[in-house]
Every structure is written in structure tokens, then in C-alpha cells.
């Protein structure tokens, strides 16, 4: 907790310092607000000029400012006043798609310090038009890019991409309609994101917020609605990790996962706090930790997470997707004071870019904690949890038994993309745990609204499960609510 308070204080001092810098109106540099003049060169000239003068603030007032890629530099702060819209060009060649950086973007920064984008204005990437124009160029053979289901893999520009930057503040703004990940902060330190709105559902892979191998980060008071993972931690570099991060008072909606660690997890995550957040209308899991690439996950604390109309509540998974010589680990995860409601129907139905229609049959899945043979998920505590399921699973539609042979027949799928639906039918309706040790369930309630043919909880190869004050509410089934194999259970 002391470490998080230090991050808040550092970022608060940074915010006060940058507000005292010289201010420059965008119009001073000939930047036009008519929505048709391409301002890329003039905006970049303004940024360069302010940077060369030792720093200051570039202020955009009411209007539409059309631009391609601009690079934010040290000690330069962009303020978008209410009514100011930074509009992305629809011409793919106005973006930095050929430069040797990880990802093209409308606004990017590389090794910059003391930078910010603040205000009540908007960044609009016009992502649908940009993406389809890029697809057109790929089809014509002008741009080389690998297509995945007719989606370009690497050239689509995001909204913001900051790499190896220090003392970064993003606050107040709205970011919408990008062609790729909305905002990515890669190996940045001392980052604060506060009071922003993300509304990006116009194309595939619209992650709302990606924090990649960053250190000392606070994300607060923000609303994120995205067609892909809403709030996502990643680790692309096996020598780095996400560390000392807090996400507090945010609301997330996604046609993938609400709050997710992974999937790319080469290095790992340590000391991450997820406090008082809400997730709704989310296709996959409200909360996910996936380490299929050798990364080490430790000291994760989730408190007061409320999830409504989400496909799954909790999914923790170790795998061996890309790493063949190193297995990932998950150790010391606490999830407490959580409430989740799981629907019988598709939770993101009706959104522009829904999650995929699954290859069924599968009844509604339980929460899942799943290690791999020989590598347990270790020291997980679920405390003061209530998960409400629809129940009503039909054994004639999809069936999974709980006899030892039935449990042994569940495939490990250790090199598959980690999603709770991969196994089709699982043998429990509330919680399924396999390959874990030192698991604690305290005051956990599982409720099924209708009768379910499966038991509430199934443990398989769990080396110590301590259960206290457990409740199972399901019509027509008063016993046989826990099944286990190769498991030691301590009832309190």
C-alpha cells in the first residue's frame, strides 16, 4: 500500500509541474480546425518547437483537427479543450506504418519524459475507414501484411502508443474508434491514467487499454467500452514485467475479457491491485490471469469487483503455448468481495463486434482455476465471493461426468490459447479446479437459479483446499455438491 501511495504522490507532483509550463494555442502554428485540412506537419512542428524551447503546453480549442501520426516529445503536453477533436486521417499512408516501432498509432512517443494528453476533448481514430482502406491496399498488393480472417495483422494504427516513456499523464479525454488497440503503454514508468473514456467498437482487436511491462502505474475513475479486452496487462519481454500497478474505480465492457492479464506473458506481473471496479455485458471473463508463455505471476490482489452479465467470473490458467523450456507460474492471488452474475445467453449480443459464435455444445461454464501437470497454481484465496449462475444445464445437450475416468478424460490443452470455453463441457457448474495447491475458499456462495445436473464444485489434483462458510444454493439438490479426485480438503 505504501508503494501505491508513493506512485500517487509522484504523479500528482508531475501534474502540478506541467501545468505551470508555457501555453501555445494550436492556431499559432497554422493548425486548422475545419476537419478537412491535414495538419500532421503543422502539429508536429508545434510539438518540435515546444520541445526545443524546453517544454510547454499545446492547446487545442473547439474544432476538428485532422491529422496522421504525430510524435509527442519530452516536456510537451497536449490539452484538448472541450469540443476539440483530434481526428485520424483515413489514408493509411498518413500513419507511421513503415517505421521500426512496435505499433503504428495516431499519437506515439518513444523514450520521452514528462508528457501528457489531458482535457475534455476527443481523439477519434476513424478506425473502421482506416482498417478497410488498409485491407483494400493489402488486397491490391500495394501493402504487404499478413491477413488473419481478412484482418491486417501489424499495420493497423492504434490511438496512442508510448514506448519506454517516463512520467506520463493521460486524463479527462475520450478516445474512440481506432483500427487496432486503442492505447498501449509499453515499458513505461510513472504512468497515470485518470478519468478517461474509451469507446471503441468499430473493428476487431480494439483492446481498450494495454499496459505492457510497465512499472508504477495508476489507472482510476475511467470508463472503457471495447470490442476486445477492456483493461489488459501484457508482458512482451521475458526480461521485463508489469509491476506496482493499481486499477481503481473503473467500469469496463468488452466483447472479450473485462480485466485480463495476458495472453502474451513472457516476463510476468508482480504487485498488482484491482480495487472497486465493475464489469458488464462482457463476452468472456470478468477477471482473467493467463500465463501461457513462461511468465511469472505473483502478488495479485483483487477487491470489490462487481460483474453483471458476463460469460465467466474468474479464469486463472497456466499453459505452455510458445515456451517449450519454461513454464509460467501463478502464486499468491487473492480475490475478495466479488459479486458476479452469469447469464444463460450470450452476454454481448447486439454489439457491433461481438465475441465469436462458439462451436457448441457447451452448457454454461464454471469459474476455472487450471494449472498444468507438475506446475500448480499456488496460494489462491477466494474470500467473500458470490457468483450467480442460470443453472438448467442439460446432460442430453452436453455431458461431463465426475467419475475418475471422466475427470481423467478432460484434455489438458496446455499449448492452446487460454480460454475457459476451450474444454467445452466442464464437470461443475460453480467452480472447477485442477492442478492447484494451497487453495482457500472462505465465505463463498454459488447460486444456480435452476436445477443443474452437475455438482457445484469439482477439485482434481488439488494439494490442499481449505473451505469455510461455503454456501451452495441450487433447486432440487441438497447433497453431493462437491466432487474431488486426488485432493486433500480441510473443512472449517
C-alpha positions in Angstrom: 0.0 0.0 0.0 2.9 2.4 0.8 4.3 1.8 -2.7 1.0 2.7 -4.3 0.7 5.9 -2.2 4.2 6.9 -3.4 3.1 6.5 -7.0 0.1 8.8 -6.4 2.3 11.4 -4.8 4.9 11.3 -7.6 2.2 11.6 -10.3 0.4 14.4 -8.5 3.7 16.5 -8.3 4.3 15.8 -12.0 0.8 17.1 -12.9 1.3 20.3 -11.0 4.7 20.9 -12.6 3.5 20.6 -16.2 0.5 23.0 -15.7 3.0 25.8 -15.0 4.7 25.4 -18.4 4.2 27.9 -21.2 1.0 27.6 -23.2 0.7 27.8 -27.0 -2.5 27.9 -29.0 -2.7 25.3 -31.8 -3.7 28.1 -34.2 -0.3 29.9 -33.5 1.3 27.2 -35.7 -1.2 27.4 -38.5 -3.1 24.3 -37.3 -6.6 24.3 -38.8 -9.8 23.2 -37.0 -12.0 22.8 -40.1 -11.9 19.0 -40.2 -10.6 18.9 -43.8 -7.1 20.4 -43.7 -4.4 17.7 -43.0 -2.5 19.1 -40.0 0.1 16.4 -39.5 3.1 18.6 -40.4 2.0 21.7 -38.5 1.1 19.8 -35.4 4.5 18.1 -35.5 6.2 21.4 -36.0 4.4 22.8 -32.9 5.5 19.8 -30.8 9.1 20.1 -32.0 9.2 23.8 -31.4 7.8 23.5 -27.8 10.2 20.6 -27.1 13.2 22.7 -28.4 12.1 25.6 -26.2 12.4 23.4 -23.1 8.7 22.4 -22.9 5.2 23.7 -22.6 1.6 23.0 -23.5 -0.1 22.9 -26.9 -3.8 23.7 -26.5 -6.5 22.7 -29.0 -9.8 24.6 -28.8 -13.2 23.8 -30.3 -12.9 22.2 -33.7 -11.9 19.1 -35.7 -8.2 18.7 -36.3 -7.4 16.2 -39.0 -4.0 14.5 -38.7 -1.9 11.5 -39.3 0.8 10.2 -36.9 2.3 12.7 -34.6 5.2 12.1 -32.2 4.9 13.5 -28.7 8.3 14.6 -27.3 9.7 15.2 -23.8 8.2 18.1 -21.7 5.4 18.6 -24.2 1.8 18.5 -23.0 -1.3 18.4 -25.3 -4.5 19.8 -23.9 -7.8 19.1 -25.8 -10.3 21.6 -24.5 -14.0 20.6 -24.5 -15.2 20.4 -28.1 -11.7 19.8 -29.6 -11.4 16.6 -31.6 -8.2 15.2 -32.9 -9.4 13.3 -35.9 -7.4 10.5 -37.5 -6.8 10.6 -41.2 -8.5 7.7 -43.2 -5.5 7.5 -45.5 -3.3 4.7 -44.2 -0.2 6.4 -45.6 -0.6 9.2 -43.2 0.5 6.9 -40.4 3.9 5.6 -39.4 3.3 2.1 -40.8 6.8 1.7 -42.2 8.8 2.9 -39.1 10.6 0.3 -37.0 8.4 0.6 -33.9 6.2 -2.0 -32.4 2.9 -0.5 -33.4 1.8 2.4 -35.6 -0.5 4.9 -33.9 -2.2 8.3 -34.2 -0.1 9.6 -31.3 3.1 7.9 -30.4 6.1 8.7 -28.2 9.5 6.9 -27.8 11.7 7.3 -24.8 10.0 10.6 -23.9 9.8 12.0 -20.4 7.2 14.3 -18.7 4.4 14.1 -21.3 0.7 14.3 -21.1 -2.6 14.4 -23.0 -5.4 15.9 -21.0 -8.6 17.8 -21.2 -12.3 17.1 -22.1 -11.7 16.7 -25.8 -11.7 13.7 -28.0 -9.3 11.5 -30.0 -11.3 9.9 -32.9 -9.3 7.4 -34.9 -11.9 6.8 -37.6 -10.8 3.2 -37.3 -13.3 1.5 -39.4 -12.5 3.5 -42.5 -8.7 3.3 -41.8 -8.9 -0.5 -41.4 -11.0 -1.1 -44.5 -8.7 1.2 -46.5 -5.7 -0.8 -45.3 -7.4 -4.1 -46.3 -8.0 -2.7 -49.7 -4.3 -1.8 -50.1 -3.4 -5.3 -49.0 -5.8 -6.9 -51.4 -4.3 -4.8 -54.2 -0.8 -6.0 -53.3 0.4 -2.5 -52.5 0.9 -3.1 -48.8 2.4 -6.4 -47.6 0.7 -7.5 -44.4 -0.5 -10.9 -43.2 -4.3 -11.1 -43.2 -6.0 -13.1 -40.4 -9.6 -13.6 -41.3 -9.3 -10.6 -43.6 -7.8 -8.5 -40.8 -4.3 -7.0 -41.3 -2.0 -8.2 -38.6 0.5 -5.5 -38.0 -0.2 -2.2 -39.9 -3.4 -1.1 -38.4 -2.8 2.1 -36.3 -3.9 2.4 -32.7 -4.9 5.6 -30.9 -1.9 6.1 -28.5 1.3 4.1 -28.4 4.0 5.2 -25.9 7.2 3.2 -25.6 9.8 3.5 -22.8 8.4 6.8 -21.6 8.6 8.2 -18.1 6.2 10.4 -16.1 3.1 10.2 -18.4 -0.3 11.5 -17.6 -3.5 10.8 -19.6 -6.6 12.3 -18.1 -10.1 13.5 -18.9 -10.1 12.8 -22.6 -12.3 10.4 -24.7 -10.6 8.0 -27.1 -12.8 6.3 -29.7 -12.9 4.3 -32.9 -9.4 3.1 -33.5 -8.3 0.5 -36.1 -6.3 -1.5 -33.5 -5.5 -1.4 -29.8 -6.9 1.9 -28.5 -4.0 2.8 -26.3 -0.8 0.9 -25.5 1.8 1.9 -22.9 4.9 -0.3 -23.4 7.7 -0.4 -20.8 6.7 3.0 -19.4 7.2 4.1 -15.8 5.3 6.5 -13.6 2.1 6.4 -15.6 -1.2 7.9 -14.5 -4.5 7.4 -16.4 -7.4 9.1 -14.8 -11.0 9.9 -15.7 -10.8 8.9 -19.4 -13.5 7.4 -21.6 -12.8 4.7 -24.2 -15.5 3.9 -26.8 -14.0 1.7 -29.5 -16.2 -1.0 -31.0 -15.7 -0.3 -34.7 -13.3 -3.1 -35.7 -11.5 -6.3 -34.4 -8.8 -6.2 -31.8 -9.9 -2.9 -30.2 -8.3 -3.5 -26.8 -9.4 -0.6 -24.6 -6.2 -0.2 -22.5 -3.0 -2.3 -22.8 -0.3 -1.9 -20.2 2.8 -3.8 -21.3 5.8 -4.4 -19.0 5.1 -1.1 -17.2 6.1 0.0 -13.7 4.5 2.3 -11.1 1.1 2.8 -12.8 -2.3 4.1 -11.5 -5.5 3.7 -13.6 -8.5 5.3 -12.0 -12.1 6.6 -12.5 -12.3 5.6 -16.1 -14.9 4.0 -18.4 -13.8 1.6 -21.1 -16.1 0.0 -23.7 -14.1 -2.0 -26.2 -14.7 -4.8 -28.7 -11.7 -6.6 -27.4 -10.2 -6.9 -23.9 -11.1 -3.8 -21.9 -8.3 -3.5 -19.4 -5.4 -5.7 -20.3 -1.9 -6.3 -18.8 0.7 -7.8 -21.1 4.3 -8.8 -20.9 6.1 -9.0 -24.2 9.7 -9.0 -23.0 10.9 -12.0 -20.9 13.3 -9.7 -19.1 10.6 -7.3 -18.0 7.3 -7.4 -16.2 4.3 -5.3 -15.1 5.0 -4.1 -11.5 3.4 -1.9 -8.9 0.1 -1.1 -10.6 -3.3 -0.2 -9.3 -6.6 -0.1 -11.2 -9.3 1.6 -9.1 -12.9 2.8 -9.6 -13.2 1.9 -13.3 -16.1 0.5 -15.3 -15.3 -1.9 -18.2 -17.4 -3.6 -21.0 -15.9 -5.9 -23.6 -16.7 -8.5 -26.3 -13.7 -10.4 -24.9 -12.5 -10.0 -21.3 -13.1 -7.3 -18.7 -9.8 -7.2 -16.8 -7.2 -9.5 -18.1 -3.5 -10.5 -17.5 -2.2 -11.8 -20.8 -2.3 -13.6 -23.1 1.2 -12.6 -24.0 3.0 -13.2 -20.7 6.8 -13.6 -21.3 8.1 -11.8 -18.3 5.2 -11.5 -15.8 3.4 -9.4 -13.3 4.0 -8.5 -9.6 2.2 -6.4 -7.1 -1.0 -5.6 -9.0 -4.0 -4.2 -7.1 -7.5 -4.2 -8.7 -9.8 -2.2 -6.4 -13.5 -1.4 -6.7 -14.2 -2.0 -10.4 -17.3 -3.0 -12.4 -17.6 -5.2 -15.5 -20.8 -5.7 -17.5 -22.0 -7.2 -20.8 -18.7 -9.0 -21.3 -18.4 -12.0 -23.6 -15.6 -13.9 -21.8 -14.3 -13.5 -18.2 -14.8 -10.6 -15.8 -11.3 -11.4 -14.4 -8.6 -13.4 -16.1 -5.0 -14.3 -15.5 -3.4 -16.3 -18.3 0.3 -17.1 -18.4 0.9 -19.4 -21.4 4.3 -18.0 -22.4 6.6 -18.7 -19.4 5.8 -15.6 -17.4 5.8 -15.4 -13.6 2.6 -14.0 -11.9 2.8 -13.1 -8.2 1.1 -11.0 -5.6 -2.2 -10.1 -7.3 -4.9 -8.6 -5.1 -8.5 -8.0 -6.3 -11.0 -6.4 -4.0 -14.6 -5.3 -4.7 -15.1 -6.4 -8.3 -18.7 -6.4 -9.5 -19.6 -8.2 -12.7 -23.0 -8.3 -14.4 -24.0 -10.2 -17.5 -20.5 -11.7 -18.1 -19.7 -15.1 -19.7 -17.4 -16.2 -16.8 -16.5 -14.8 -13.4 -12.9 -16.0 -12.8 -10.4 -17.7 -15.1 -6.8 -18.5 -13.9 -4.7 -20.5 -16.3 -1.1 -21.7 -16.8 -0.1 -23.0 -20.2 2.8 -23.7 -22.5 1.9 -22.1 -25.7 5.1 -20.6 -27.0 7.6 -21.5 -24.3 8.9 -25.0 -24.5 11.7 -24.8 -21.9 10.0 -22.7 -19.2 6.6 -23.0 -17.6 4.7 -20.0 -16.3 3.7 -19.7 -12.7 0.8 -18.2 -10.7 1.4 -17.6 -7.0 -0.3 -15.6 -4.3 -3.6 -14.4 -5.8 -6.4 -13.0 -3.6 -9.8 -12.2 -4.9 -12.3 -10.9 -2.3 -15.6 -9.1 -2.0 -16.7 -10.1 -5.5 -20.2 -10.4 -6.9 -20.9 -11.8 -10.4 -23.9 -12.8 -12.4 -23.6 -15.2 -15.3 -26.4 -15.3 -17.9 -27.7 -18.2 -19.9 -27.5 -16.2 -23.1 -24.7 -14.5 -25.0 -23.7 -11.5 -22.8 -22.5 -9.2 -25.7 -25.3 -10.0 -28.1 -26.2 -6.9 -30.2 -22.9 -5.1 -30.0 -21.3 -4.2 -33.3 -18.4 -6.6 -33.0 -19.5 -9.5 -30.8 -17.3 -12.3 -29.5 -17.3 -15.3 -31.8 -20.2 -17.8 -32.0 -18.8 -20.9 -30.4 -18.6 -24.4 -31.7 -21.0 -25.9 -29.2 -22.3 -27.9 -27.4 -21.4 -26.5 -24.1 -23.5 -25.6 -21.1 -22.6 -22.5 -19.1 -19.1 -22.8 -17.8 -18.0 -22.5 -14.1 -15.2 -20.3 -12.8 -11.9 -22.1 -13.6 -8.5 -22.4 -11.8 -6.4 -24.6 -14.0 -2.6 -25.3 -13.8 -0.7 -27.8 -15.8 0.7 -31.2 -14.7 3.6 -30.6 -12.5 3.1 -26.9 -12.2 0.3 -25.9 -9.8 -1.4 -22.6 -9.4 -0.4 -21.8 -5.9 -1.8 -19.9 -2.9 -5.1 -18.6 -4.3 -7.6 -17.2 -1.9 -11.3 -16.6 -2.8 -13.0 -14.7 0.1 -16.5 -13.2 0.3 -17.4 -14.2 -3.2 -20.9 -14.7 -4.6 -21.4 -16.0 -8.2 -24.9 -16.4 -9.5 -25.5 -18.8 -12.4 -28.5 -19.6 -14.5 -28.3 -23.3 -13.9 -30.5 -25.5 -16.0 -27.6 -27.4 -17.7 -28.9 -30.2 -19.8 -27.0 -33.5 -19.8 -28.6 -34.5 -23.1 -27.1 -31.4 -24.7 -23.6 -31.7 -23.3 -22.4 -34.0 -20.6 -19.3 -34.4 -18.5 -19.3 -37.0 -15.6 -17.4 -36.9 -12.3 -16.1 -40.4 -12.0 -12.3 -40.7 -12.0 -12.3 -41.9 -15.6 -14.5 -39.0 -16.6 -12.2 -36.4 -15.0 -9.1 -38.0 -16.4 -10.6 -37.7 -19.9 -10.6 -33.9 -19.7 -7.8 -32.8 -22.0 -5.0 -30.6 -20.6 -4.8 -28.4 -23.7 -1.6 -26.8 -22.3 -0.5 -25.3 -25.6 -3.9 -23.9 -26.6 -4.9 -20.3 -26.5 -6.2 -20.0 -22.9 -10.0 -19.5 -22.7 -12.4 -21.1 -20.3 -14.6 -22.4 -23.2 -11.8 -24.5 -24.7 -12.8 -27.6 -22.8 -16.4 -27.4 -23.9 -18.4 -29.1 -21.1 -16.7 -29.0 -17.6 -17.9 -31.2 -14.8 -19.0 -28.4 -12.3 -21.5 -25.5 -12.6 -19.9 -23.3 -10.0 -16.1 -23.9 -9.8 -13.6 -26.3 -11.4 -10.1 -26.5 -10.1 -7.3 -28.7 -11.5 -3.6 -28.8 -10.7 -3.5 -26.3 -7.7 -2.1 -26.2 -4.2 -2.9 -24.2 -1.1 -6.3 -23.1 -2.2 -8.6 -21.2 0.3 -12.3 -20.7 -0.2 -13.8 -18.5 2.6 -17.4 -17.4 2.7 -18.0 -18.3 -1.0 -21.6 -18.7 -2.3 -22.5 -20.4 -5.5 -26.1 -20.0 -6.6 -27.9 -21.7 -9.5 -31.3 -20.3 -10.4 -32.4 -23.7 -11.9 -31.5 -27.3 -11.2 -28.2 -28.4 -12.7 -27.1 -31.9 -13.4 -23.5 -31.2 -12.3 -22.2 -30.7 -8.8 -21.3 -27.1 -7.7 -17.6 -27.7 -7.3 -15.1 -30.2 -8.6 -11.5 -30.5 -7.4 -8.9 -32.6 -9.3 -5.3 -32.8 -8.2 -5.6 -30.0 -5.6 -2.9 -30.3 -2.9 -4.7 -28.7 0.0 -8.1 -27.0 -0.3 -9.3 -25.2 2.8 -13.1 -24.5 2.8 -15.0 -22.4 5.3 -18.5 -20.9 5.4 -19.4 -22.3 1.9 -22.9 -22.0 0.6 -24.5 -23.8 -2.4 -27.9 -22.7 -3.5 -29.5 -24.8 -6.2 -33.0 -26.2 -6.6 -33.6 -29.9 -6.1 -30.1 -30.8 -5.0 -29.3 -30.8 -1.3 -26.2 -33.1 -1.3 -23.4 -34.2 -3.5 -22.4 -30.6 -4.2 -18.6 -31.2 -4.1 -16.7 -33.9 -6.0 -13.0 -34.4 -5.8 -10.2 -36.6 -7.0 -6.6 -36.7 -5.8 -7.4 -33.8 -3.5 -7.0 -33.1 0.2 -9.8 -31.0 1.6 -9.9 -29.2 5.0 -13.4 -28.2 6.1 -13.7 -25.4 8.7 
